[in-house]
């Protein structure tokens, strides 16, 4: 939901005041881009069903390690909206975000009225381009929203597209089948400007769709460049993200290396790349935190289905030897049944968010406790035990990181010795 904070109001104004039935307008976004006319920069676009943030972070870290000033745009944020735009891994300041919002708003007011609205995620992408111009960046890494062809990223003509795993997330929104979703995401490529699509190995259902769609859009100019994490040597296993995100770290590094190749820029020496990747911080992706003022530890992960929940539970047990309690927050459109099955052997408290567009009506086990997200505090989390696992939608994991006062402003440090 939009924040009442005037710093970010320009990014949410049209979405917040949209009329029933009104949809996002890429034509309006294109008109805004034309009015702002940001300087063209190489763009690495990131799409996929899950793990886009990890892919984008590793891509940006790889580019920054090579000495390129890199602007990274991700979404949603963790503790604050300024985290959506970063330079060399560090969030912009409130003043910088405010200035970007004013620039966007001034241009927006010059546009004629129409039925469609400007989507917040697209406006943050555009703000990222503007900030890249302001700071003299060399390259941008831009994470798409849930879409592909219908995402503002397509308008920016990414030179390289990193495609993560595609599965049945957003069925009924992006398509009615996994194949339709794969086609939608692949069509983020630009017919002329995109020069490479780097992808993880896809399922037997998805891979041929990606191949056909890429051939169709680029008229046979491009074929998918598959990077297999099992065979990849960069980054080494101990520098990849934990758990299911490990493959996304490989994808991000490979896609960034492809960008460097196309820019004819030398990659970072392996030792330097590894030093930078050692600094990567991925909040809410099996991240480990202490509860302020307590001895309790919390592992936070944005798992949304049976596989992710089971993997997070396994990771926590390996880390601690057991789990005392799980906080779970999954709206009805996520895999609630799968999560319930995966958590049968541990105490669970279900968390409900206040966001009006999220529904929490799925039947849950009668012995589970429940709590409102706004009632969580360091004391209430510490009362659950010494080893707490917090799982669920990013709206929730962001709240948990706020409760824990977790550091989220820096994702990596390219200036490490």
C-alpha positions, 0 to 999 in steps of 0.5 A: 500500500502507498505510504503517506510519507510525502517523500514517496507520494509522487511514486504512488499518487496515480496508483492510489487514486486510480478508479475501479477498472483502471489499469497501468499504462505503458503508453503513459510511462513511455510518454513520461520517459520521453518528457524526462529524456534520461541519458541512455545507459547500458541496462541489465534487466532482471525477470523471473518468478522468484529470486529476482532480488538476489539475481539483481544484487549479485549482478550489481556487485559483479559490475561494481567490483569491475569498477563500474559505477552501478545503479541498482533498482529493486522492489519491493523495499525492506524497511524504506522506499529509498532502498529501491534505488542504490548506487554501488549497493548503498541506498539513496538518501531521503533527500535524493529520493525526494528530489527524484520524486519532485522531478518525476512529479513535475514531468507527470503533470505535463502529461494529458489525462488518460484512463491508465495510471503510472505504476509505482514500480515503473516510476522507481525504475525511471527514477533509477535512470534519472539518478544514474544520470545524476551520479554519472553511473556507467550501468544500471541493473533494473529488477522488473515487477511481476511482469515482463512484456507488460512491465516498464522495463521493456520500454527501457530496452535492456541490453542484457536480460537475466531470466530466473526460474519461471514457475506458477507464480502469478497464475491468472495475472500474467497468464493461465499456465506456466507456459503463458507466464514464460512467454510474458516474461521473455517478451521483456526483450527488445527486438533490436536493443537486447543483445543477450538473454541469460537464463537458468536451466528451465523446466521442460515446459518452460525452456521451449517457450523461452526459446520460441519467444526469443526467436520470435521477438528478435527474428532469430537474432538471439537464442537463450544463453543457459548458465548451469549453476552445477557447472558454473565456477563463479561465484564459488559455492561458498560465496553464493546465496544460501538455500534456494537462492544460490542459483540466482547468485550464479545467474546474476554474476553470469549476466553481469559478466555478459554485460561487461563483455558487451561493453568491452570492459574488463571483469574484476580479477577473481580475487577482487570479485570474491572479496566484494561478494563476501560482503553481500547482504541479502536481507530476508533471504535466510538472513540471520539476526539477533533480537535487540535486547535479547538472546533470541536469534531470528532467521528471516526468509521470504519463502512463499510456497511449500518448497521454500518453507521446507528449505528454510526450515531445513536451513534453520535446523542445520544452523541451530540444531532445531527451531523453537517457533515459526512466524508465518505470514502468507496471504491466501494467494500464496501456497498456504496449504503447502506451508501448513504441510511443511510446518506440521512438526513445529510450533507456528504463529500465523501473522496477519498483515493490515494491507487491505488488498491481502486476504487471510481467510485460508483455514489454518490448524486450530492449534496455531496461534495468531497475531497481528503484524503491527503487534510484533515487537522485540519482546514478543518475538523473544518470548517465542524462544531462542530460535525463531524462523520468520517466513512469508511475503515480503510485506511481512519480512520487511516488517520483521526486519524493522522490528529487529532493526536489521541493517538494510541500507548496504547490500554490498561493498565494492570498496573492500580492500 
